[in-house]
Amino acid sequence: MSDDHPHPATPRIDVREPEAVRYWTEMLGVTEEVLNEAVDHAGSGEEEVRKYIGSHS
């Protein structure tokens, strides 16, 4: 099975990097605005961002 969006090497979400933003908004099913809010509040760790989005959806 091919993956069109390879997982970034680090589980950190860098909202300054356009490719990372595209990847994470698609993987998490959120808008760029929601992703930025989650990173602002929870930090850039994947697990923390997922938890924040899950508790605020």
Backbone as CSV, one residue per row, in Angstrom:
resi,resn,N_x,N_y,N_z,CA_x,CA_y,CA_z,C_x,C_y,C_z
1,MET,0.843,-1.166,0.000,0.000,0.000,0.000,0.895,1.237,0.000
2,SER,0.640,2.137,-0.927,1.433,3.353,-1.078,0.861,4.477,-0.234
3,ASP,1.740,5.279,0.331,1.316,6.427,1.136,1.758,7.687,0.411
4,ASP,0.790,8.492,-0.044,1.106,9.708,-0.776,1.739,10.762,0.116
5,HIS,1.549,10.640,1.426,2.070,11.612,2.376,2.896,10.886,3.422
6,PRO,4.188,10.732,3.167,5.008,10.040,4.168,5.024,10.790,5.490
7,HIS,5.013,10.056,6.557,5.005,10.633,7.904,6.305,11.394,8.114
8,PRO,6.218,12.589,8.646,7.444,13.333,8.927,8.377,12.550,9.848
9,ALA,9.658,12.841,9.757,10.664,12.117,10.535,10.494,12.337,12.035
10,THR,9.885,13.429,12.412,9.718,13.749,13.824,8.238,13.881,14.152
11,PRO,7.821,13.478,15.342,6.417,13.622,15.710,6.073,15.043,16.168
12,ARG,6.839,16.005,15.744,6.588,17.418,16.051,5.907,18.060,14.858
13,ILE,4.989,18.956,15.133,4.241,19.621,14.079,4.781,21.038,13.933
14,ASP,5.390,21.314,12.786,5.968,22.628,12.527,5.003,23.408,11.632
15,VAL,4.217,24.286,12.234,3.207,25.028,11.478,3.828,26.121,10.599
16,ARG,5.134,26.281,10.659,5.817,27.244,9.782,6.204,26.607,8.459
17,GLU,6.076,25.291,8.375,6.472,24.539,7.191,5.219,24.142,6.394
18,PRO,5.010,24.730,5.204,3.786,24.462,4.430,3.502,22.980,4.162
19,GLU,4.536,22.196,3.860,4.321,20.771,3.608,3.838,20.058,4.872
20,ALA,4.385,20.435,6.013,3.958,19.835,7.280,2.516,20.226,7.592
21,VAL,2.166,21.466,7.335,0.790,21.918,7.578,-0.178,21.129,6.702
22,ARG,0.151,20.958,5.431,-0.715,20.168,4.533,-0.860,18.735,5.042
23,TYR,0.255,18.146,5.411,0.242,16.763,5.909,-0.650,16.631,7.141
24,TRP,-0.410,17.478,8.148,-1.113,17.336,9.418,-2.583,17.721,9.318
25,THR,-2.930,18.724,8.512,-4.357,19.056,8.380,-5.097,17.897,7.732
26,GLU,-4.467,17.252,6.763,-5.105,16.098,6.120,-5.180,14.904,7.071
27,MET,-4.097,14.613,7.750,-4.064,13.455,8.651,-5.005,13.621,9.836
28,LEU,-5.140,14.830,10.340,-5.978,15.079,11.511,-7.406,15.488,11.136
29,GLY,-7.628,15.766,9.859,-8.958,16.145,9.405,-9.415,17.491,9.955
30,VAL,-8.486,18.443,10.027,-8.796,19.767,10.571,-8.340,20.847,9.599
31,THR,-8.791,22.054,9.836,-8.347,23.191,9.043,-6.990,23.673,9.558
32,GLU,-6.349,24.511,8.780,-5.085,25.095,9.211,-5.288,25.938,10.464
33,GLU,-6.415,26.617,10.551,-6.725,27.435,11.729,-6.803,26.575,12.991
34,VAL,-7.485,25.455,12.894,-7.610,24.554,14.048,-6.241,23.976,14.416
35,LEU,-5.460,23.609,13.430,-4.125,23.080,13.694,-3.264,24.114,14.414
36,ASN,-3.287,25.354,13.924,-2.512,26.415,14.569,-2.964,26.644,16.005
37,GLU,-4.258,26.639,16.234,-4.786,26.818,17.589,-4.314,25.694,18.502
38,ALA,-4.375,24.471,17.998,-3.962,23.320,18.800,-2.480,23.409,19.164
39,VAL,-1.650,23.774,18.203,-0.211,23.896,18.473,0.050,25.044,19.452
40,ASP,-0.680,26.146,19.285,-0.525,27.276,20.213,-0.853,26.882,21.647
41,HIS,-1.888,26.066,21.819,-2.347,25.707,23.163,-1.666,24.468,23.736
42,ALA,-1.349,23.494,22.881,-0.854,22.214,23.381,0.625,21.967,23.110
43,GLY,1.236,22.806,22.308,2.620,22.561,21.916,2.669,21.832,20.587
44,SER,3.851,21.520,20.125,4.000,20.959,18.789,4.079,19.432,18.745
45,GLY,3.949,18.782,19.877,3.985,17.321,19.899,2.725,16.726,19.299
46,GLU,2.902,15.712,18.458,1.765,15.076,17.786,0.698,14.597,18.778
47,GLU,1.119,13.885,19.804,0.165,13.327,20.769,-0.615,14.432,21.482
48,GLU,0.080,15.480,21.886,-0.583,16.579,22.582,-1.575,17.290,21.673
49,VAL,-1.199,17.486,20.414,-2.094,18.136,19.456,-3.328,17.272,19.214
50,ARG,-3.122,15.974,19.054,-4.276,15.068,18.855,-5.224,15.131,20.057
51,LYS,-4.674,15.127,21.257,-5.513,15.197,22.461,-6.275,16.512,22.513
52,TYR,-5.596,17.618,22.207,-6.253,18.934,22.233,-7.396,18.964,21.222
53,ILE,-7.140,18.504,20.015,-8.183,18.513,18.985,-9.344,17.616,19.401
54,GLY,-9.035,16.464,19.955,-10.087,15.547,20.395,-10.949,16.116,21.495
55,SER,-10.367,16.904,22.363,-11.134,17.461,23.477,-11.833,18.766,23.115
56,HIS,-11.544,19.320,21.952,-12.149,20.584,21.534,-12.922,20.463,20.223
57,SER,-13.324,19.244,19.894,-14.075,19.086,18.651,-15.550,18.902,18.900
